[in-house]
Amino acid sequence: MKNIVIMGGGVLGSQIAFQTAFCDYNVTVWLRSEGSIERTKAKLEWVKNSYIDAINLMAMPEGKSFNNWCRGIADADNFNKDELINKVMGLSDKIKLELDMKKALEDADLVIESMAEDFEAKKDLYLKMAPLLPEKTIVVTNSSTMLPSKLAKYTGRPDKFLALHFANSIWKNNTAEVMVQPKTEEEYFNKVMEFAKGIRMIALPLKKEKSGYLLNSMLIPLLFSGLDLYVNGVSDFESIDKAWLLGTGAPKGPFQILDTVGLETAYNIVEMYLKIPSFLAPYNFKGMAKMLKKYIDEVYLHNIFYKGTSDYGRGGLFKGKKYMY
């Protein structure tokens, strides 16, 4: 595969596009409107600057640590700061932004759908794409909440359709979860696994559909547990984070993670569990939803728990204050 098309230039779409171009694939990003072009250019510029910051850090002694080294950018034994920065500086111009869907898809080997988590919007996109796709094209969804089997019939090629899920900050958190749906043929699963490795991801195979994939299946119960302790008044959020950090050696506690992913995302996940009767619910979902909604209404979409650390909510280093153990 050489020609890769990203459907959508949002936060993850722009990261996937940049990383794929960084690994020398031909990349086109399809966008829905003229207004999306400037927004996507701004996102790509932010991603470029994030790569440059990461490369500069990797050149310093503290950048050699496991938590700071960006495995999606380079291995330690072939790291060359100047070469990498020169490569990154010219990448944005190599990523083609296209409004015409037919032109975007005309020679696509792989299409990565990275649209908002809206079933009807995704369904509509696949129905429009289906008659325009070359026979060779494999299609994957980056959806973090929808099972690919729910979308497969709208693609026109369920045998060539599966999920390819990336973590945020793709250049650093370089995992790619590759998940089949019942009609995916193994040939195309294997090709997507190889592509994931080709863009410097650690390819994680899922041979069976699972809502939440691997990462979120483990992460969401952690976030629920932390929120439950907090909204029930058991402890303050800093103490809850310290218990997790010191007890496991993890780099972030549940509330640090919540500040990273954003409260709207957390609220949308909690909202799915609100219909469970309180006497059956394993956590205080109603209390979580009330607290998160309050902060969202106050426009604290990031950094509500660690306010004043603006870099932190966008995935940067924890700045401005440190834990006092």
Secondary structure, 3 states (H helix, E strand, C coil): CCEEEEECCCHHHHHHHHHHHHCCCEEEEECCCHHHHHHHHHHHHHHHHHHHHHHHHHCCHHHHCCCCCCCCCCCHHHCCHHHHHHHHHCCHHHCEEECCHHHHHCCCCEEEECCCCCHHHHHHHHHHHHHHCCCCCEEEECCCCCCHHHCHHHCCCHHHEEEEEECCCCCCCCEEEEECCCCCCHHHHHHHHHHHHHCCCEEEEECCCCCCCCHHHHHHHHHHHHHHHHHCCCCCHHHHHHHHHHHHCCCCCHHHHHHHHCHHHHHHHHHCCCCCCCCCCCCCHHHHHHHHHHHHHCCCCCCCCCCCCCCHHHCCCCCCCCCCC
